[in-house]
Amino acid sequence: MIVPWLCLLLMCISARNLWVASANDKNTEHWVGTWACSPQLTDPSSEPPSPGFADSTLRQIVHVSVGGAKIRVRFSNEFGRTALTIASAHVAKAAEGGTIHTETDRPLTFAGQPSVTIPSGALMYSDPLEFQLPALSDLAVTIHLKDADGITTHAGSRATSYLVSGDAVSALELPSAQKVDHWYFLNGVDVSVRGAPESVVILGDSITDGRNSTTNGNGRWPDDLARRLGANKHTANVGVLNEGIGGNRLLHDGLGPSALSRLDRDVLAQTAVHWLVVFEGVNDIGTCKNPCDLDAIANDIIAAYQQMILRAHSHDILVYGATITPFGESHYASSEAERARQTVNRWIRTSGRFDAVIDFDAVTRDSNNPSQLSVQADSGDHLHPADVGYRIMADSINLQLFAK
């Protein structure tokens, strides 16, 4: 039997330990993902322009979410047929038109070395680097490449990259650069911050990837969400990782690996993930043409959601389901497709399997014709929102979903 005074003593010791742990945690540095993209195999539409990647410099610009005092950069050779050698890599705060603030230019190292060779199918982090990276800022990552066979890309960058011959990793500007709106080999950026930061991964398709948003405008709905989170003191340390791929499907590969097959790579392996938003399914429905059973596709989509929830929950990740937005009058439209969309959305809203629901359908649909996007949201193709539509989506999200 434990006497009362001993119980009180144990309670006091436990409370003190919790306070000390909490105080220490606020002063401890932790890594969190601030930017990411999903690797794809380069196809003819996303091949690099001349001079290609034989003795050339590639400068790429990324818009981060949270800031920090240290960074590390991740590169991917996911689809390389041979090892990829990065002869040198630099980071700097980006300025306009592919220029950099040269006073911030710093070299990256890999296990203390200025170059790295990444095996086929692998990825590699740089060493941690002291670098004051502001939240919601643009980071330039410039690499010198010797050659690349089988190129890993992210086709829908909505950001311009710059390619020149030779070694120009520290150049202020690249005036003769070829411009291309794709990312290559660049896979993620982490920052080190004090406290206990966490990230939200958004697994999606072209609507998450920002199709029809303004190039270099950072107008994707995850960008708008990052701005809202950063302006709220309760969510300012939440990183936003956009893992959208244009044309992506839950069940089958397309322009990129299926969402089910890339869950481990693009979600579970990210840094400090605490939340997952699943916004997939429109392409599974829209590409189901005769002969194809849309009722069976709807059931398969629901089964895929359940698998994602199970796998994420096993890693203590909360999973939020986003309803599929309208696509009436688009090339995906049919009465059968609309029925399948409604079936899936009804399950998202009412099954209770997701930890929360983000109802994008409700805020983007035309109130007079719910199968179609509203005039305010529609970019004109009746499937993808425009900048304003993406902002409507982000503004509808309850930030309490991401507050401690």
C-alpha positions in Angstrom: 0.0 0.0 0.0 1.4 3.5 -0.9 0.9 6.0 1.8 -0.7 9.3 0.9 2.4 11.4 1.5 4.3 9.2 -0.9 1.6 9.6 -3.6 1.9 13.4 -3.2 5.7 13.2 -3.5 5.5 11.1 -6.7 3.0 13.5 -8.2 5.2 16.5 -7.5 8.3 14.7 -9.0 6.3 13.8 -12.1 5.0 17.3 -12.5 8.5 18.8 -12.1 9.8 16.4 -14.7 7.1 17.3 -17.2 7.8 21.0 -16.7 11.6 20.5 -17.2 11.0 18.4 -20.3 8.7 21.1 -21.7 11.1 23.9 -20.9 14.0 22.0 -22.4 12.0 21.2 -25.5 11.5 24.9 -26.1 15.2 25.4 -26.2 16.1 22.3 -28.2 16.6 22.5 -32.0 14.4 20.1 -34.1 14.4 19.6 -37.8 11.1 20.1 -39.8 10.3 20.0 -43.5 9.7 23.4 -45.0 9.5 22.5 -48.7 9.2 19.4 -50.7 8.2 18.1 -54.1 7.4 14.6 -55.4 9.9 13.0 -57.9 8.7 11.9 -61.3 10.4 10.4 -64.3 11.1 12.9 -67.0 9.0 12.6 -70.1 9.4 14.4 -73.5 7.4 17.4 -72.2 9.8 17.9 -69.3 13.1 17.2 -70.8 15.7 19.9 -70.0 16.6 22.3 -72.8 20.1 22.6 -74.2 22.8 22.4 -72.9 21.2 19.6 -70.8 23.0 18.3 -67.8 26.5 17.7 -69.3 28.9 20.1 -67.5 26.1 22.6 -66.7 24.8 24.8 -63.9 21.2 24.6 -62.8 19.6 27.2 -60.5 16.2 26.4 -59.0 14.0 28.6 -56.8 11.7 27.2 -54.1 9.3 29.0 -51.8 9.6 27.7 -48.3 7.0 27.7 -45.5 8.7 27.9 -42.1 12.1 29.5 -41.5 15.1 28.5 -39.4 18.7 29.1 -38.5 20.0 25.9 -40.2 19.1 24.2 -43.4 19.7 20.9 -45.1 18.8 20.1 -48.7 17.7 16.8 -50.1 18.4 15.6 -53.7 16.8 12.6 -55.4 18.1 10.3 -58.1 14.9 8.3 -57.9 14.6 7.6 -61.6 18.3 7.7 -62.6 19.6 4.8 -64.7 23.1 5.5 -63.3 24.6 7.3 -60.4 24.1 11.0 -60.3 27.2 13.2 -59.5 26.6 16.7 -58.2 30.0 18.4 -58.5 29.1 21.3 -56.3 26.0 22.8 -54.8 25.3 26.3 -53.3 22.3 28.0 -51.6 21.5 31.6 -51.4 18.5 33.9 -50.8 16.8 34.3 -54.2 16.3 37.7 -55.8 14.3 38.6 -58.9 14.6 36.7 -62.2 17.0 34.0 -61.2 19.5 36.3 -59.5 20.7 35.8 -55.9 21.8 37.9 -53.0 25.5 37.1 -53.3 26.3 38.0 -49.7 24.2 35.0 -48.6 25.7 32.5 -51.1 27.0 29.4 -49.2 28.3 26.0 -50.4 26.6 22.8 -49.4 28.7 19.8 -48.3 28.0 16.1 -48.1 29.8 14.2 -45.4 32.2 17.2 -45.4 32.9 17.0 -49.1 31.9 19.6 -51.7 30.5 17.0 -54.1 28.3 13.9 -53.9 27.4 10.9 -56.0 23.9 9.6 -55.5 23.2 6.0 -56.5 20.4 5.1 -58.9 17.1 5.1 -57.1 18.5 6.8 -53.9 18.4 10.2 -52.3 20.9 12.2 -50.3 20.8 15.0 -47.7 23.4 17.7 -47.5 25.2 18.4 -44.3 23.4 20.9 -41.9 24.4 24.4 -42.8 24.2 27.6 -40.7 21.9 29.7 -42.8 19.3 32.3 -41.7 16.3 31.3 -43.9 13.2 33.5 -43.3 9.8 32.0 -43.3 7.8 32.3 -46.6 10.9 33.3 -48.5 12.5 32.2 -51.8 15.6 30.0 -51.6 17.9 29.5 -54.7 19.6 26.1 -54.9 22.3 26.0 -57.6 24.1 22.9 -58.6 26.9 22.0 -61.0 26.3 18.8 -62.9 28.6 16.7 -64.9 26.1 14.3 -66.5 22.8 12.6 -65.8 21.2 9.5 -67.4 17.6 9.0 -66.6 16.4 12.3 -65.2 14.4 12.8 -62.0 12.1 15.8 -62.3 9.0 17.4 -60.9 7.2 18.6 -64.0 4.7 21.0 -62.5 7.0 23.4 -60.7 5.0 26.6 -61.4 8.5 28.1 -60.9 11.2 29.0 -63.4 14.6 27.2 -63.3 17.7 28.5 -65.1 20.3 26.4 -67.0 23.7 27.4 -68.4 26.9 25.7 -69.6 29.8 25.4 -67.3 30.3 26.0 -63.6 28.5 29.2 -62.4 27.1 28.1 -59.0 28.0 31.4 -57.3 27.2 33.8 -60.1 25.0 36.8 -59.2 22.9 36.2 -62.3 22.8 33.8 -65.3 22.0 36.2 -68.2 22.4 33.6 -71.0 20.4 30.9 -69.1 17.8 28.7 -70.7 14.6 29.0 -68.8 12.4 26.0 -68.0 9.4 25.6 -65.7 10.4 22.3 -64.1 12.5 21.2 -61.1 15.2 18.5 -61.4 16.8 16.4 -58.8 15.8 18.8 -56.0 13.5 17.0 -53.5 13.2 18.8 -50.2 14.5 21.4 -47.7 14.5 21.0 -43.9 15.1 23.7 -41.4 16.2 23.5 -37.8 14.1 25.6 -35.3 13.7 25.7 -31.6 10.7 24.1 -29.9 8.7 21.3 -31.3 7.8 22.1 -35.0 5.7 19.7 -37.1 4.8 19.5 -40.7 1.7 18.8 -42.7 2.0 16.8 -46.0 -0.5 17.3 -48.7 -0.9 14.3 -51.0 -2.7 15.4 -54.1 -2.9 15.8 -57.9 -2.7 18.8 -60.2 -5.1 20.9 -58.1 -2.6 20.6 -55.2 0.3 21.0 -57.6 -1.2 24.4 -58.6 -2.2 23.8 -62.2 -3.4 27.1 -63.8 -1.9 29.2 -60.9 0.4 32.1 -61.9 4.0 30.9 -62.6 6.4 32.2 -60.0 3.4 33.6 -58.1 3.3 30.9 -55.4 -0.5 30.8 -55.7 -1.1 27.1 -55.1 -3.6 26.5 -52.3 -0.8 24.9 -50.1 1.1 28.2 -50.5 -1.9 30.1 -49.3 -2.3 27.7 -46.4 1.4 28.2 -45.4 0.8 32.0 -45.4 -2.2 31.6 -43.1 -0.4 29.2 -40.8 2.6 31.5 -40.6 0.5 34.5 -39.6 -1.1 32.6 -36.7 1.0 32.4 -33.5 -0.4 29.0 -32.7 0.6 27.5 -36.0 3.7 29.5 -37.1 6.0 26.5 -36.7 4.0 24.2 -39.0 5.8 23.3 -42.2 3.7 22.7 -45.4 5.0 20.1 -47.8 3.3 20.0 -51.2 3.4 16.4 -52.6 1.0 17.1 -55.5 1.6 15.5 -58.9 -0.4 16.6 -62.0 -2.6 13.7 -63.3 -1.9 11.6 -60.1 -4.3 8.8 -59.2 -4.8 6.8 -56.1 -5.0 3.4 -57.7 -2.8 3.5 -60.8 0.4 5.1 -62.0 0.1 7.9 -64.5 2.4 11.0 -64.9 3.8 9.9 -61.5 3.6 6.9 -59.2 0.1 6.2 -57.7 -0.7 7.9 -54.4 -0.8 4.4 -52.7 2.6 3.5 -54.0 4.3 6.8 -53.0 2.8 7.1 -49.5 6.0 5.8 -47.8 8.3 8.0 -49.9 6.3 11.2 -50.0 4.6 11.2 -46.6 6.0 8.8 -44.0 9.6 9.5 -44.8 9.2 13.3 -44.6 10.6 15.2 -41.6 8.5 15.8 -38.5 5.2 14.9 -40.1 2.2 15.1 -37.8 -0.7 15.7 -40.3 -1.6 14.3 -43.7 -4.2 15.8 -46.0 -5.4 13.4 -48.7 -6.9 15.2 -51.7 -7.0 12.6 -54.4 -9.5 10.8 -56.5 -10.7 13.1 -59.3 -8.3 11.6 -61.8 -9.3 8.0 -60.9 -12.9 9.0 -61.7 -12.2 11.2 -64.7 -10.0 8.7 -66.5 -12.5 5.9 -66.1 -14.0 5.7 -69.5 -16.0 2.9 -71.3 -15.5 0.1 -70.6 -15.1 1.0 -66.9 -17.3 0.6 -63.9 -17.4 3.9 -62.0 -19.3 2.4 -59.1 -16.4 0.0 -58.6 -13.9 2.9 -59.0 -15.7 4.8 -56.2 -15.5 1.8 -53.9 -11.8 1.3 -54.8 -11.1 5.0 -54.0 -12.7 4.5 -50.6 -10.7 1.4 -49.9 -7.5 3.3 -50.8 -8.4 6.0 -48.4 -8.8 3.4 -45.6 -5.4 1.9 -46.4 -3.8 5.4 -46.2 -5.5 6.1 -42.9 -4.3 2.8 -41.5 -0.7 3.2 -42.6 -0.5 6.9 -41.5 -2.1 6.2 -38.1 0.5 3.5 -37.5 3.0 6.4 -37.5 0.9 8.6 -35.3 0.0 10.9 -38.1 -3.5 12.5 -38.2 -5.2 12.1 -41.5 -7.6 14.7 -42.9 -9.8 13.9 -45.9 -10.5 16.6 -48.5 -13.7 16.3 -50.6 -13.3 16.1 -54.4 -14.1 19.4 -56.1 -16.6 19.7 -58.9 -15.7 19.2 -62.6 -19.0 19.6 -64.4 -18.6 20.9 -68.0 -14.9 19.7 -68.0 -13.6 16.8 -70.2 -14.1 14.6 -67.1 -17.8 15.4 -66.8 -20.6 12.8 -67.1 -23.6 11.9 -65.0 -21.9 8.6 -64.0 -18.7 10.5 -63.0 -20.7 12.9 -60.9 -22.5 10.1 -59.1 -19.1 8.5 -58.3 -17.9 11.9 -57.0 -20.9 12.3 -54.8 -20.5 8.7 -53.5 -16.9 9.3 -52.5 -17.6 12.7 -51.0 -20.5 11.3 -48.9 -18.1 8.7 -47.5 -15.4 11.3 -46.7 -18.0 13.4 -44.8 -19.9 10.7 -43.0 -17.8 7.6 -42.4 -15.9 9.0 -39.5 -12.7 7.3 -40.6 -10.7 10.5 -41.3 -9.6 12.5 -38.3 -11.2 15.5 -39.8 -12.8 16.6 -43.1 -11.8 19.6 -45.2 -14.8 20.3 -47.5 -13.3 21.8 -50.6 -16.4 20.8 -52.6 -18.6 22.9 -50.4 -16.6 26.1 -50.9 -15.8 25.9 -54.6 -19.1 24.6 -56.1 -21.6 26.8 -57.9 -24.6 27.1 -55.5 -27.0 27.0 -58.5 -25.3 24.0 -60.1 -23.3 22.0 -57.5 -21.7 19.7 -60.1 -19.7 22.7 -61.4 -17.1 25.0 -60.0 -18.3 28.5 -59.1 -17.3 31.4 -61.5 -15.1 32.8 -58.7 -13.1 29.5 -58.3 -12.9 28.3 -62.0 -9.8 29.0 -64.0 -11.8 28.4 -67.2 -11.2 24.7 -67.8 -14.0 23.8 -65.3 -11.6 21.4 -63.5 -8.8 23.5 -61.9 -9.2 26.6 -59.9 -7.4 29.8 -60.6 -5.4 31.8 -58.1 -8.6 33.2 -56.5 -10.1 29.7 -56.3 -7.0 28.3 -54.6 -7.2 31.1 -52.1 -10.8 30.3 -51.4 -9.8 26.7 -50.7 -7.0 27.7 -48.3 -9.1 30.3 -46.6 -11.8 27.7 -45.8 -9.5 25.5 -43.7 -9.9 25.7 -39.9 -6.4 26.4 -38.6 -7.3 24.8 -35.3 -6.7 21.5 -37.2 -3.0 22.3 -37.1 -2.7 23.9 -33.6 -1.2 22.0 -30.6 
